[in-house]
Amino acid sequence: MSEEKSALSRPLVLARGRSGRCSYDLIAKQELILRCLQPGVSIAREALTHGVNANLLRKWIHHYQAAVGDSKADEPHLTLPAFVPVVPQSSKPKTTDASLTITLVNGVKVTLQDLDLAELSPLLNTLANLPCSASTRG
């Protein structure tokens, strides 16, 4: 455990006051924050390893991200759409196109268009085997 504490370039805790509060080295603090932002790193484990409360470390990370976010506000952001269309990749040519409109008991309509008949049969079997609240009423 002491090997991991020395992984920072500087000691994290500079001094401890009479009240028990610590003053921290800013460079070591930033190194610890950047380490915690790496994928797969446990914040709680890093906090435990370096003798810091995990909630305090999360607070430092939040403040760091807010400061970095403010400095990057002028840069264009890459936004991804909430829904991505699913396009089936088929090497075989379609023999017959079919469409299917399903109206559920709650009024929701589902419309599927340009289905191959080979795709339609498993879909109908799956839908037929789903439990339906209207059919289980007593």
N, C-alpha and C positions, 0 to 999 in steps of 0.2 A: 504494500500500500504506500510506503514511503517513496518507492521508486516513481509512482505515478504523480505524487505531490511535486517531485523535483522536475516533472516534465514541463512545467511553466518556466519561462526564462527568468522570472523573478519571483521572490516570495510574495504570496497574495496578501497576507496580513502584515501591515507595517507596525501597528501598535494596538494595544488593548487599553481602553480607558478604565477608570475605577468603576464605572457603571456596567462594565462588561462589553460595551460596544467596541467594535473594531474599526480601525481605519485601514482601507485597502489600497494597494498599489494600482493605479489606473491602467498601466500597461498589462500587468498580470490579470487584472479584471477583464480587460478587453480580450486577451488571449483565451481566457476561460469561456467567455461568452461566445467567441467565434468557434471554439471547440464544440460547445453545446449545440451550435447551429448546424453541425455536420450531420448528414443522414445517419440514422442508426445509433446515435449517441444518446445515452440515458442521462437526462438532466439530474435526476435524483442521485445516480451513481457518481457523477462528476462532483456534485455538491458534497456528498458524503466523503469522497476521496480528498477533497480540498478543504474540508472543515467549514463549509458554509451551509446555512440553512437552505433547503431546496426552494422554498417560497421566495427567499431573498434573491437567489440566483435567477428564478423565473422573472422576478420583478426587474432585475438588471437587463435580462434579455428583452423584455417588453419595452423598456426605455430605449435600449439600443435600436430595436427594430423601428420604433416610432421616430427616432432621430434620423436613422438611415432612410426611412420612408419619406420624411419631410424633405431631405436633400435630393431625393429622386423624383419629386413630384412633377418636375418639368419634363422628365423623360417620358416618351410614349410607352404605354403598357401593352403587353401582349394579352389580349383577352380571348379566352376560348369560349365557344358556344356552350350553353347549358346542355343541349341535346345534340348528339351527333347522329346523322342518319346512318342506318345500317343498310349496306348494299351487298346483297349476296353475290358471290363470285361463282359463276357457273360456267363450266367449259362445254356442257352439253347444250344444244339448241333447244329452245322451248317448243313443245309440240302443240299445246293448246293453252291459251291464256284464260283465266277465270277470275272472277271477283267474288268477294264474300262480304256481306254486311251482317253484323251481329248486333242485335239490340238486347242488352242485358236487362234484368228485372228492375234495376235501379235507374233505368233510362239512358245509360251510357251506350253510345253507338260506336262500334269498331268496324272500320271498313278496310279490307285488304284487297288490293287490286293487282292485276298482272301476276297471278299465281300460276305456277305450273301444276297440273293435276297430280303429279307425283308429290309435290309439296303440300297439296291441299288435304290429302287423305290422312297423313300423320297429324296435321293440325286439327282436323275435325275429331279424330280419335282422342287427342289430348283434351280438347274442349269438352267432349262428351263425358270424360272421366273426372272432370273437376267437380268438387262438391258445390251444390247450389243451395243457398239459404231458402229459396222459394220451394224447393222440392223436399226439404227436411221439416217443413212446418207440419205440425201435428194434428 
